[in-house]
């Protein structure tokens, strides 16, 4: 996985669209407030959107809303789950680092990920993580987007890591 903070390196059109929208909602602030985000204004992006919230200490990210394309790619609805419960932090998986950077530096973080699919091939997609405030000046939430380039992957990496969690979740029912 690679990341950057310069939108000029991003090739994904949906991420560029969300970037422009995020900038338009800042007003005079460095970071827009969540209340300024109107889903009706970004309707075409919603299937690829994640809304997450930050907690500190320790720094954690909890997904509040997951778009339908992301749920389909991962094979599940990640709503109300913490990022650190879903994927292990390692050299290849730096998701928590990217969210922490957007949170602490108050800037969007962009990047690309290469993950294996259930069919055994590699799938590349771009992402953007945009910080949001929530009634104050501190970053409290994120609006993020995964742009799959019009394809609908089934991501093996997520599937493999979620198997133990799914089994535990089913046993609680």
WOZI-V290747 format. One record per helix or strand of 3 or more residues. SS is the DSSP state (2 for helix, 1 for strand). FROM is the first residue (numbers start at 1). LEN is the number of residues. Records with the same first field share a line. If there is no record, write none. Layout:
# WOZI-V290747
SS = FROM-LEN / FROM-LEN
This chain:
# WOZI-V290747
1 = 2-3 / 49-7 / 60-7 / 109-9 / 122-12 / 139-9
2 = 7-3 / 13-12 / 34-3 / 39-10 / 68-7 / 83-4 / 95-11 / 156-16
